[in-house]
Amino acid sequence: MPTTPAPAPDAAEQRSTVRALLRLWPYVRPVRARLGTAAVIAILASCVGLVIPLVLKWMVDGPVADGDPAGVWLGALYLLLLGVAEALLFGLRRWLVARPLAGVEAGMRADLYRHLQRLPVAFHDRWASGQLLSRGTTDLMLLRMFLAFPLTFLLVNGVTILIGVGIMLVQDWTLGLVILGPAVPVMITCGIFEKKYSAVARRAQDQVGDLTTVVEESVLGIRIIKGFGRHRSQARAFHELSHTLRGTELRKARLLAAIWAVIVTLPEVAIGAALVVGAVQVSDGALSAGTLVAFLSTALALRWPVESIGFLLAMSQEAATATDRYFEVMDAEVESGLAAGSRAAGAARTGGGSTSQAVQAPGEARLPAPAAGLRFEHVRFRYPDAAPDSPPLLTDVTLHIRPGESMALVGATGSGKTTLTALVPRLHEVTGGRITLDGEDITALPREELRARVAVAFEEPTLFSATVGANVLMGAGPDAGDEELDRALAVAQADFVHGLPEGTRTQVGEQGLSLSGGQRQRLALARAVVGRPRFLVLDDPLSALDVHTEAAVEAALRDVLADTTALIVAHRPSTVLLADRVALLSEGRIAAVGTHHELLRTSPEYAHLMSGLDGHVNAEGFQEGDGR
């Protein structure tokens, strides 16, 4: 399973919650007016709630003390109107924030998706898919909930507490000091809670991503799991991760319970103490009964703002962690228009020196001026995550494929054939040397233009949950239609699609698993040739085909290859014979180039490789019994 780069152990301590949340401002700024209005309305609603104790004071000291039933009914009407106003204001706040925050979430999700498409393949090799999925779903949901409720009510409750404490101090400062007694221990507890909860929240959200990865892999690999009877081991793996996540969530619950115990118990004790002190003052005549009622009513009205501190802090920490996780992906460097090596090459082309000098190692022979076709010039490659002391996978690949020529690339398993083909459309960046198309350095071309010139088909075909036609036409321009589709299907010998329930409009299941391996491979080949590309890169495109279908596809491909510059990774002599020439990749470099028959005579390594891959090869270069 790919591993997600983990944050530093002390990241939670070093991270500022406020600084993390401020990164959301570019997304919130377009809706700041509605959010600000909603916050003001919520503050007004809280202030309306604080007026209720003052009405109670008037009622107790006035109509109730004077025995005035009309005044009591009038006071009840005031209380009813204040309650209705408070409810309406809170409802208006909710209405104001619902739509814009849904838009913020959708915008962030769209940006994340676009960014993922622009990230290099090396990034996706390092990151588990479940971690990326959880960032685009669970984390964004947490952020929307934070913007809708905690963000507003951290401000609203803070203002409410300040106004409420001011009212109580004005009514009786001695009782106010009694109420303020727990403030210091509550603040210390909140500081400790925030630090501990942040680390646990991060751990829980990462574990959700790991669990998502296991579920996704189990669904996509259900045939393997069932075929090998591995459902119990997969269930154990899921159970272990689920149990770990459960433990982390319980840790969060314990922390939340601890802070709630403090911020609920201490204020309740303070209210009880104020009640006792106030009752003594009333009995001594130093305080009116109405003032005591109003004071205690105000204190009770502040219970929710105080008790919600733990809940709001917890959600704020989870939102800050979700923000960090979101921007861990968004901060990853996308595929740039020019790689470092290409910038040097570009400078050389504009008068800064020879391009070959920018990439040529000491002692290397200088190549002739770039020619048309596909050229590899002293290409070197090392995977970004490889150990620093490990040798590069490709050390010095120099190869020229002439315009309209097809070149078969052969080599032992692990020699770097697939990696070399991935360098042409810049799925990976070369670490040395350069690749040119018709004399142009591929790193100087915009990626869209490069990938419009180069079509690819991989050994493991990937199909999407769309129609057959849509999957094939992904390799063509926007104006391609049924004519191009039918031609590509004919080349790939994919006429089986016309027998599907809805023909080319048949929906292909996830990963195309409703089709056989050979059918998926033929559709991938059709996708590669449908746009009539100038350059074609095929990574063993016929490996899943039977002998008769392979022969038919090869016959159709020869017409396509006649007008295309092609590099074909081959593992069988039958595929090699499609090409005009063959290149042998060995020990990170091109060891030999020639026709199939020439290499059989002059290269023992090539002859051994061909016989080892596909049975005995006779003197004519064909597998015995091949019928050619």
C-alpha positions in Angstrom: 0.0 0.0 0.0 1.4 3.4 -0.8 2.3 5.4 2.2 1.3 8.9 2.8 4.0 11.3 3.9 3.5 11.8 7.6 3.8 15.2 9.4 6.7 15.7 11.7 6.2 14.3 15.3 6.1 17.8 16.7 3.9 19.2 14.0 0.9 19.6 16.2 2.9 21.6 18.7 4.4 23.8 16.1 1.2 24.4 14.2 -0.9 27.5 15.0 -4.6 26.8 14.8 -5.4 30.4 13.8 -2.7 30.4 11.2 -3.9 27.2 9.7 -7.5 28.4 9.6 -6.5 31.7 8.0 -5.6 29.7 4.9 -9.3 29.3 4.2 -9.7 33.0 3.7 -9.4 33.0 -0.1 -12.3 30.6 -0.3 -14.4 32.5 2.4 -13.7 36.0 1.0 -16.3 35.8 -1.8 -19.1 35.0 0.8 -17.7 37.2 3.7 -20.6 39.6 3.5 -23.2 36.9 4.2 -21.1 35.3 6.8 -20.5 38.6 8.5 -24.2 39.4 8.4 -25.0 36.0 9.8 -22.6 36.6 12.7 -24.1 40.0 13.5 -27.6 38.5 13.5 -26.4 35.7 15.8 -25.0 38.3 18.2 -28.3 40.2 18.1 -30.1 37.0 18.9 -27.9 36.3 21.8 -28.4 39.9 23.1 -32.1 39.4 22.8 -31.7 36.4 25.0 -29.9 38.5 27.6 -32.7 41.0 27.7 -35.1 38.3 29.1 -33.5 38.3 32.6 -33.9 42.1 32.7 -37.6 41.6 31.9 -37.8 39.1 34.7 -36.3 41.6 37.1 -38.9 44.2 36.2 -41.7 41.6 36.6 -40.5 40.4 40.1 -39.7 43.8 41.5 -42.8 45.4 39.8 -46.0 43.6 39.0 -45.3 40.5 41.1 -44.3 42.6 44.2 -47.2 45.0 43.7 -49.8 42.2 42.9 -50.5 43.6 39.5 -52.0 40.8 37.3 -52.1 43.0 34.2 -48.4 43.8 34.5 -47.6 40.1 34.9 -49.5 39.3 31.7 -47.7 42.2 29.9 -44.4 40.9 31.1 -45.3 37.4 29.8 -46.1 38.9 26.4 -42.7 40.7 26.4 -41.0 37.3 27.2 -42.9 35.6 24.4 -42.0 38.3 21.8 -38.4 38.2 22.9 -38.3 34.3 22.5 -39.9 34.5 19.1 -37.5 37.2 18.0 -34.5 35.1 19.2 -35.7 32.1 17.3 -36.4 34.0 14.1 -32.9 35.6 14.2 -31.2 32.3 14.7 -33.2 30.8 11.8 -32.3 33.7 9.6 -28.6 33.2 10.4 -28.9 29.5 9.4 -30.5 30.5 6.1 -27.8 33.0 5.3 -24.9 30.6 5.7 -26.3 27.4 4.2 -26.0 28.1 0.5 -22.7 30.0 0.4 -20.9 27.5 2.6 -22.1 24.7 0.3 -20.5 26.7 -2.5 -17.3 27.1 -0.6 -17.1 23.3 0.0 -17.9 22.6 -3.7 -15.2 25.1 -4.8 -12.5 23.6 -2.6 -13.4 20.1 -3.8 -13.2 21.3 -7.4 -9.8 22.9 -6.8 -8.5 19.8 -5.1 -9.7 17.6 -8.0 -8.1 19.9 -10.6 -4.9 20.0 -8.6 -4.7 16.2 -8.4 -4.9 16.0 -12.1 -1.9 18.3 -12.5 0.3 16.6 -9.9 3.0 14.4 -11.3 2.8 10.6 -11.3 5.5 10.4 -8.7 3.2 12.2 -6.2 0.4 9.6 -6.8 2.9 6.8 -6.4 3.7 8.0 -2.9 0.2 8.8 -1.7 -2.5 6.2 -0.8 -5.7 6.8 -2.7 -7.8 6.6 0.4 -5.9 9.5 2.0 -6.7 11.6 -1.0 -10.3 10.5 -1.0 -10.7 11.4 2.7 -9.3 14.8 2.1 -11.8 15.5 -0.7 -14.8 14.2 1.4 -14.5 13.9 5.2 -12.1 16.8 5.6 -14.1 19.2 3.4 -17.2 18.2 5.3 -15.5 19.1 8.6 -14.5 22.5 7.1 -18.0 23.3 6.0 -19.4 22.4 9.4 -16.7 24.6 11.1 -17.5 27.6 8.9 -21.3 27.1 9.4 -21.3 26.8 13.2 -18.1 26.9 15.3 -16.5 29.9 13.4 -19.6 32.0 14.0 -20.3 30.9 17.6 -16.7 31.3 18.8 -17.3 35.0 18.1 -21.0 35.1 19.2 -20.5 33.2 22.4 -17.4 35.3 23.3 -19.4 38.5 22.8 -22.4 37.0 24.7 -20.2 36.1 27.7 -18.6 39.5 27.8 -22.0 41.3 27.7 -23.5 38.9 30.2 -20.7 39.3 32.6 -21.0 43.1 32.3 -24.7 42.9 33.0 -24.1 40.8 36.1 -21.3 43.1 37.4 -23.6 46.1 36.9 -26.4 44.4 38.9 -24.1 43.3 41.8 -20.3 43.3 41.5 -19.8 41.0 44.5 -21.9 38.3 42.9 -20.2 39.0 39.6 -16.8 38.3 41.2 -18.2 35.0 42.6 -19.3 34.0 39.1 -15.9 35.0 37.6 -14.0 32.8 40.1 -13.7 29.7 37.8 -12.5 31.8 34.7 -8.8 31.2 35.3 -8.9 27.4 35.8 -11.3 27.1 32.8 -8.8 29.0 30.6 -5.9 26.8 31.7 -7.9 23.7 31.0 -8.8 24.9 27.5 -5.1 25.6 26.7 -4.1 22.0 27.7 -7.1 20.5 25.9 -6.3 22.3 22.7 -2.7 21.1 22.6 -3.6 17.4 23.3 -6.8 17.3 21.1 -5.0 18.7 18.1 -2.6 15.7 18.0 -5.3 13.1 18.5 -7.6 14.7 15.9 -4.8 14.6 13.3 -4.1 10.9 14.1 -7.8 10.1 13.7 -8.2 11.8 10.4 -5.1 10.1 9.0 -6.5 6.7 10.2 -9.8 7.4 8.4 -7.7 7.8 5.2 -6.0 4.5 5.8 -9.3 2.8 6.4 -10.7 4.3 3.3 -7.7 2.9 1.3 -8.4 -0.6 2.6 -12.0 -0.4 1.7 -11.3 0.9 -1.8 -8.6 -1.8 -2.4 -10.9 -4.5 -1.2 -13.7 -3.4 -3.5 -11.4 -3.0 -6.6 -9.6 -6.3 -5.8 -12.7 -8.3 -4.9 -12.0 -10.9 -7.6 -8.5 -11.5 -6.3 -9.8 -11.7 -2.7 -12.6 -14.2 -3.6 -10.4 -16.1 -6.0 -7.7 -16.8 -3.4 -10.1 -17.1 -0.5 -8.4 -14.1 1.3 -11.6 -12.5 2.7 -10.7 -13.5 6.2 -7.3 -11.9 6.1 -8.7 -8.8 4.5 -11.4 -8.7 7.2 -8.7 -8.9 9.8 -6.8 -6.1 8.3 -9.9 -4.0 8.2 -10.8 -4.9 11.7 -7.3 -3.9 13.0 -7.5 -0.5 11.3 -11.1 -0.1 12.5 -10.1 -1.0 16.0 -7.2 1.4 16.0 -9.5 4.2 14.7 -12.0 3.3 17.4 -9.3 3.7 20.1 -8.3 7.1 18.7 -11.9 8.2 18.7 -12.4 7.1 22.3 -9.2 9.1 23.2 -10.9 12.1 21.6 -14.1 11.4 23.6 -12.1 11.1 26.8 -10.4 14.4 26.2 -13.7 16.1 25.4 -15.4 14.5 28.5 -12.5 15.8 30.7 -12.9 19.4 29.5 -16.6 19.3 29.7 -16.4 18.0 33.3 -14.3 21.1 34.2 -16.2 23.7 32.3 -19.6 22.4 33.4 -18.8 21.7 37.0 -16.9 24.9 37.9 -19.5 27.3 36.6 -22.3 25.3 38.2 -20.4 25.5 41.6 -20.0 29.3 41.0 -23.7 29.7 40.3 -24.6 27.7 43.4 -22.3 29.9 45.5 -23.8 33.1 43.9 -27.3 31.8 44.8 -26.3 31.3 48.5 -24.5 34.7 48.7 -27.4 36.4 46.9 -30.0 34.8 49.1 -28.2 36.0 52.2 -28.1 39.5 50.7 -31.8 39.5 49.9 -32.6 38.3 53.4 -30.5 41.2 54.8 -32.3 43.6 52.5 -29.0 44.5 50.7 -30.4 43.1 47.4 -33.8 43.0 45.8 -35.4 39.7 44.9 -35.8 40.8 41.3 -32.1 41.6 41.0 -31.2 38.2 42.3 -33.6 36.5 39.8 -32.2 38.6 37.0 -28.6 37.8 38.0 -29.2 34.1 38.2 -31.2 34.1 35.0 -28.3 35.9 33.2 -25.8 33.3 34.7 -28.0 30.5 33.5 -28.3 32.1 30.1 -24.5 32.0 29.9 -24.3 28.3 30.7 -24.5 27.2 27.0 -21.9 29.7 25.7 -19.5 28.6 28.5 -20.2 24.8 28.2 -19.9 25.0 24.4 -16.3 26.1 24.7 -15.0 22.5 24.7 -17.2 21.5 21.8 -16.2 24.5 19.7 -12.5 24.1 20.5 -12.7 20.5 19.5 -14.4 21.3 16.2 -11.9 24.1 15.6 -9.0 21.7 16.1 -10.5 19.2 13.7 -11.1 22.0 11.2 -7.5 23.2 11.6 -6.2 19.6 11.1 -8.5 19.2 8.0 -7.1 22.5 6.6 -3.5 21.2 7.1 -4.4 18.0 5.4 -6.1 19.7 2.5 -3.2 22.1 1.9 -0.6 19.3 2.2 -2.0 18.2 -1.2 -2.6 21.7 -2.5 0.9 22.8 -1.7 2.4 19.9 -3.6 4.3 21.1 -6.7 2.4 20.5 -9.9 3.9 19.5 -13.2 5.7 22.7 -14.2 5.8 24.0 -17.7 9.6 23.8 -17.8 11.8 21.4 -15.8 15.1 22.6 -14.4 17.0 20.9 -17.2 14.8 22.4 -19.9 15.3 25.9 -18.6 19.0 25.4 -19.2 18.3 24.0 -22.6 16.0 26.9 -23.4 18.8 29.3 -22.4 21.2 27.5 -24.7 18.7 27.8 -27.6 18.5 31.5 -27.1 22.2 32.1 -27.3 23.4 30.8 -23.9 25.3 27.9 -25.4 24.8 24.5 -26.9 21.9 22.5 -25.6 24.0 19.4 -25.6 26.5 21.1 -23.4 23.8 21.6 -20.8 23.2 17.9 -20.4 26.4 16.3 -21.6 28.5 14.5 -19.1 32.3 14.8 -19.3 33.7 12.4 -21.8 30.5 11.8 -23.6 30.5 11.9 -27.4 28.6 14.9 -28.9 25.5 13.9 -30.9 24.7 15.4 -34.3 22.2 18.3 -34.5 18.7 17.2 -33.5 16.8 15.4 -36.3 13.2 14.8 -36.9 11.5 11.9 -35.1 11.9 10.8 -31.5 15.4 11.1 -30.0 16.7 10.2 -26.6 20.0 12.0 -25.8 22.1 10.6 -22.9 18.9 10.2 -20.9 19.3 9.4 -17.2 16.6 8.7 -14.7 16.3 8.0 -11.0 13.0 7.8 -9.1 12.6 10.7 -6.7 12.1 8.4 -3.7 15.1 6.1 -4.5 17.9 5.9 -1.9 20.6 8.5 -2.6 23.3 5.8 -2.9 21.3 3.6 -5.3 22.3 3.5 -9.0 19.9 5.2 -11.4 17.5 3.0 -13.3 18.5 4.6 -16.7 22.2 5.6 -16.9 22.8 6.7 -20.5 20.0 6.0 -23.0 20.8 7.3 -26.5 18.3 6.3 -29.2 16.9 7.8 -32.4 13.6 6.7 -33.9 13.2 8.2 -37.4 10.0 9.8 -38.6 7.5 7.1 -39.6 9.6 4.4 -38.1 8.4 1.9 -35.4 11.0 0.8 -32.8 10.5 -2.2 -30.6 12.0 -1.8 -27.1 13.0 -5.1 -25.5 14.8 -5.9 -22.3 14.8 -8.1 -19.2 12.2 -7.6 -16.5 13.1 -4.5 -14.4 15.4 -3.1 -17.0 13.4 0.2 -17.2 11.4 -0.2 -20.4 8.1 1.0 -19.0 9.9 3.9 -17.2 11.5 4.9 -20.5 8.2 5.1 -22.3 6.7 7.1 -19.4 9.4 9.7 -19.9 8.1 10.6 -23.4 4.7 12.1 -22.3 6.5 13.4 -19.2 4.7 11.2 -16.7 8.1 11.2 -15.1 10.8 13.9 -15.6 14.3 12.9 -16.8 17.0 13.5 -14.3 19.7 14.0 -17.0 19.9 14.3 -20.7 16.9 15.2 -22.9 14.2 13.9 -25.2 13.2 15.6 -28.4 10.3 15.3 -30.7 11.1 16.5 -34.2 14.0 18.4 -32.8 12.1 20.1 -30.0 12.9 19.4 -26.3 9.8 17.9 -24.8 10.4 20.0 -21.6 10.0 23.2 -23.7 6.6 22.1 -25.0 3.4 22.9 -23.0 2.2 19.6 -21.5 -1.1 19.9 -23.4 0.7 20.2 -26.7 3.1 17.4 -25.9 0.4 15.0 -24.9 -1.6 15.9 -28.0 1.3 14.8 -30.1 2.1 11.6 -28.1 -0.5 8.9 -27.6 0.1 6.1 -25.1 -1.3 2.7 -24.4 -0.2 0.8 -21.2 0.0 -2.9 -20.6 -2.5 -2.5 -17.7 -5.4 -0.8 -19.5 -7.5 1.6 -17.4 -11.1 2.2 -18.3 -13.5 4.7 -16.7 -17.1 4.4 -15.6 -18.5 5.8 -18.9 -19.6 4.5 -22.3 -17.4 2.4 -24.5 -17.4 5.3 -27.0 -16.5 7.9 -24.4 -13.5 5.8 -23.2 -12.1 5.4 -26.7 -12.7 9.0 -27.7 -10.7 10.3 -24.7 -7.7 9.9 -27.1 -9.1 12.1 -29.8 -9.9 15.8 -30.1 -13.3 17.4 -29.2 -14.5 17.2 -32.7 -14.0 13.4 -33.1 -17.2 11.4 -33.9 -18.4 8.0 -35.0 -16.2 7.8 -38.0 -13.0 8.1 -36.0 -14.5 5.8 -33.3 -15.3 3.1 -35.8 -11.8 3.3 -37.4 -10.1 3.0 -34.1 -12.2 0.0 -33.1 -11.4 -1.7 -36.4 -7.7 -1.2 -35.9 -7.8 -2.6 -32.4 -10.1 -5.5 -33.6 -12.6 -4.4 -31.0 -15.7 -5.2 -33.0 -17.0 -7.0 -30.0 -18.4 -3.7 -28.8 -21.2 -3.9 -31.4 -22.4 -7.0 -29.7 -22.8 -5.3 -26.4 -26.4 -4.4 -25.2 -26.1 -0.8 -26.4 -23.1 -1.0 -28.7 -20.6 1.8 -28.2 -23.1 3.5 -25.8 -22.8 0.6 -23.3 -21.7 1.7 -19.9 -18.4 0.2 -18.8 -18.3 -0.8 -15.2 -15.7 0.6 -12.8 -12.2 -0.2 -14.0 -13.8 -2.0 -17.0 -14.0 -5.2 -15.0 -17.2 -6.2 -16.8 -15.0 -6.8 -19.8 -12.2 -9.4 -20.3 -8.5 -8.5 -20.1 -8.1 -8.7 -23.8 -11.2 -6.6 -24.5 -10.0 -3.9 -22.1 -6.6 -3.9 -23.8 -8.1 -3.6 -27.2 -10.2 -0.6 -26.1 -7.0 1.0 -24.7 -5.3 0.4 -28.0 -8.2 2.0 -29.8 -8.0 5.0 -27.5 -4.3 5.4 -28.4 -4.8 5.4 -32.2 -8.2 7.2 -32.5 -6.6 10.6 -32.6 -4.1 9.7 -35.4 -1.1 10.8 -33.2 2.2 11.7 -34.7 4.0 9.8 -32.0 2.8 6.5 -30.5 4.1 4.9 -27.3 2.8 1.4 -26.7 3.7 -0.6 -23.6 3.2 -4.2 -24.6 -0.3 -3.5 -25.9 -1.1 -7.0 -27.1 -0.1 -9.1 -24.1 -3.6 -10.2 -23.2 -4.7 -11.2 -26.7 -4.9 -14.7 -28.1 -2.8 -15.7 -31.1 -5.5 -15.2 -33.7 -6.7 -11.8 -32.4 -3.1 -10.7 -32.0 -2.4 -11.5 -35.6 -5.4 -9.5 -36.8 -4.5 -6.5 -34.6 -0.9 -6.6 -35.9 -2.1 -6.6 -39.5 -4.3 -3.5 -38.8 -1.6 -1.8 -36.8 0.9 -2.0 -39.6 -1.2 0.5 -41.6 -1.3 2.8 -38.6 2.4 2.5 -37.9 3.2 3.4 -41.5 2.4 7.0 -40.8 3.4 7.2 -37.1 6.7 7.4 -35.2 6.2 4.6 -32.6 8.0 3.2 -29.7 6.7 -0.3 -28.7 7.6 -2.2 -25.6 7.7 -5.8 -26.7 7.9 -9.0 -24.7 7.1 -11.5 -27.5 8.7 -12.1 -31.0 5.3 -11.6 -32.6 5.1 -8.1 -31.2 8.8 -7.4 -32.1 8.0 -8.2 -35.7 5.6 -5.2 -35.9 8.6 -2.9 -35.7 11.1 -1.7 -38.3 14.0 -2.0 -35.9 14.6 -3.2 -32.3 16.5 -1.6 -29.4 17.8 -3.7 -26.6 17.8 -2.0 -23.2 20.3 -3.5 -20.8 21.9 -2.1 -17.6 20.3 1.3 -18.0 21.5 1.9 -21.6 20.8 0.9 -25.2 23.0 -2.1 -25.7 22.1 -2.9 -29.4 20.0 -1.5 -32.2 19.0 -3.3 -35.4 16.4 -5.4 -37.1 15.0 -8.5 -35.3 17.0 -10.8 -37.6 20.2 -8.8 -37.2 20.1 -8.8 -33.5 19.4 -12.5 -33.4 22.6 -13.1 -35.2 24.8 -10.4 -33.5 23.5 -10.1 -30.0 23.6 -13.2 -27.8 21.7 -11.4 -25.0 18.9 -10.5 -27.4 18.7 -14.1 -28.8 18.6 -15.5 -25.3 16.0 -12.9 -24.2 13.7 -13.8 -27.2 14.0 -17.5 -26.6 13.5 -17.1 -22.9 10.4 -14.9 -23.3 8.5 -16.9 -25.9 9.9 -20.3 -26.5 12.6 -21.4 -29.0 13.3 -19.0 -31.8 14.5 -20.6 -35.1 17.0 -19.4 -37.5 14.5 -17.3 -39.4 13.6 -15.4 -36.2 10.1 -16.9 -35.7 8.8 -19.0 -32.9 8.5 -22.6 -34.0 4.9 -23.4 -34.8 4.0 -19.7 -35.3 2.8 -20.4 -38.8 4.7 -17.4 -40.3 
